[in-house]
Amino acid sequence: MQLPSRLAHLQPIIPRQNRNKPVSELLAGKTEPMAIYVVQCHEFVKIGIAANPHARLAQLQVGCPYKLTLAGFWRSAHAIGEEEMIHSFLDEYRERGEWFKLPQPVIDLFAARFEKHA
């Protein structure tokens, strides 16, 4: 599978079983303009979607005794489908729900996509 340019940085993490599926099949019917965010807490990251990643970070922080940081985010017209696709690609690193324990090279792939945020 050849990813669109907005997701090309994620090409190395596509599982073998999905490499021959067209992206349109993986994203079919999943269009909602939002942001895909990455929140970090120690060695764990949460990958999710939100209209406002900063507000979502504040919501998550209320229920967590550890300091959470917004590692970054990017906006997409296909956020729901992209998030589901990323979750499936990273399934081997899943700890619980939308929380993953990612090796640094995978985190670096995401960092290439992040928008600047204050």
Backbone torsions as a table, in degrees:
resi	resn	phi	psi	omega
1	MET	NA	132.6	175.2
2	GLN	-100.5	117.9	-178.9
3	LEU	-76.2	152.1	174.0
4	PRO	-63.4	159.5	-174.4
5	SER	-56.0	-33.7	-179.0
6	ARG	-66.3	-16.3	179.9
7	LEU	-119.5	7.2	-174.5
8	ALA	-56.7	-31.1	-179.6
9	HIS	-64.2	-16.6	-179.3
10	LEU	-93.1	-3.4	-177.6
11	GLN	-48.9	-42.9	-177.2
12	PRO	-64.3	-17.3	-176.6
13	ILE	-101.6	6.4	-180.0
14	ILE	-70.9	123.7	178.2
15	PRO	-62.7	151.0	-178.2
16	ARG	-54.0	-40.7	-176.1
17	GLN	-66.7	-17.6	-180.0
18	ASN	-102.1	-4.7	-173.5
19	ARG	-66.1	-24.0	-178.9
20	ASN	-100.4	-1.3	178.3
21	LYS	-84.3	138.5	176.3
22	PRO	-69.5	143.5	179.0
23	VAL	-56.8	-37.6	-179.4
24	SER	-58.3	-33.2	177.7
25	GLU	-68.6	-40.7	-178.7
26	LEU	-72.3	-28.5	-177.5
27	LEU	-103.0	2.4	-173.1
28	ALA	-52.9	126.2	175.3
29	GLY	69.8	14.2	-175.1
30	LYS	-119.7	70.2	-179.3
31	THR	-118.1	119.9	178.2
32	GLU	-157.4	113.8	-178.1
33	PRO	-70.3	111.1	179.0
34	MET	-150.5	-171.1	176.4
35	ALA	-111.5	142.2	170.1
36	ILE	-97.8	123.0	-175.2
37	TYR	-117.0	158.7	174.2
38	VAL	-126.8	115.5	176.6
39	VAL	-105.0	136.6	-177.7
40	GLN	-116.5	140.8	174.6
41	CYS	-141.5	102.7	-174.5
42	HIS	56.1	-124.4	-177.7
43	GLU	-87.8	3.0	-177.9
44	PHE	-105.0	147.9	174.3
45	VAL	-130.4	145.9	174.6
46	LYS	-111.1	128.9	178.1
47	ILE	-112.6	119.1	-177.1
48	GLY	-148.0	-174.0	177.7
49	ILE	-126.5	148.8	178.6
50	ALA	-162.9	151.5	174.1
51	ALA	-69.1	-36.3	-178.7
52	ASN	-129.4	98.3	-177.2
53	PRO	-60.6	-32.9	179.6
54	HIS	-67.7	-40.9	177.3
55	ALA	-66.7	-38.0	178.8
56	ARG	-64.4	-40.0	176.2
57	LEU	-58.6	-45.1	179.2
58	ALA	-61.0	-40.5	178.1
59	GLN	-63.3	-45.0	-179.4
60	LEU	-65.5	-37.3	-176.1
61	GLN	-63.8	-32.2	179.9
62	VAL	-56.2	-39.3	-176.1
63	GLY	-96.6	11.0	-176.9
64	CYS	-126.5	127.3	-179.4
65	PRO	-76.2	-12.1	-179.4
66	TYR	-100.0	153.3	179.0
67	LYS	-67.6	124.2	175.3
68	LEU	-102.0	145.1	176.2
69	THR	-127.9	144.6	174.6
70	LEU	-84.3	101.5	-178.3
71	ALA	-67.5	-31.8	178.2
72	GLY	163.9	176.7	178.6
73	PHE	-161.1	164.6	170.5
74	TRP	-143.6	151.5	-179.4
75	ARG	-94.3	145.5	-178.8
76	SER	-152.0	143.0	174.0
77	ALA	-74.7	-12.2	-178.4
78	HIS	-121.1	38.6	-172.4
79	ALA	-58.3	-42.0	-177.4
80	ILE	-62.3	-49.6	-180.0
81	GLY	-66.2	-40.2	179.0
82	GLU	-64.5	-41.6	179.0
83	GLU	-61.7	-46.0	179.1
84	GLU	-61.1	-41.0	179.9
85	MET	-64.7	-45.0	178.9
86	ILE	-62.0	-44.6	178.4
87	HIS	-57.9	-43.4	-179.2
88	SER	-68.5	-37.0	178.5
89	PHE	-63.9	-34.3	-174.6
90	LEU	-98.3	12.8	-173.4
91	ASP	-53.8	-35.5	-179.2
92	GLU	-65.1	-18.0	179.8
93	TYR	-100.8	0.5	-175.5
94	ARG	-66.7	131.7	174.7
95	GLU	-98.0	-49.6	179.1
96	ARG	-166.6	131.1	177.8
97	GLY	56.6	-121.9	179.7
98	GLU	-98.4	16.5	179.5
99	TRP	-101.1	132.8	-176.3
100	PHE	-128.8	151.1	172.8
101	LYS	-110.4	96.2	-172.2
102	LEU	-98.7	142.1	172.3
103	PRO	-69.8	153.0	-175.8
104	GLN	-54.5	-40.5	179.2
105	PRO	-59.2	-33.3	178.3
106	VAL	-72.4	-40.7	176.4
107	ILE	-60.3	-39.8	178.9
108	ASP	-62.0	-34.4	176.5
109	LEU	-61.7	-41.0	178.2
110	PHE	-68.0	-40.7	-177.4
111	ALA	-57.0	-29.9	179.0
112	ALA	-65.7	-20.8	-175.4
113	ARG	-98.2	-16.9	-172.3
114	PHE	-62.8	141.0	169.3
115	GLU	-78.8	154.4	174.4
116	LYS	-70.6	137.2	177.1
117	HIS	-143.2	152.9	-178.4
118	ALA	-95.4	NA	NA
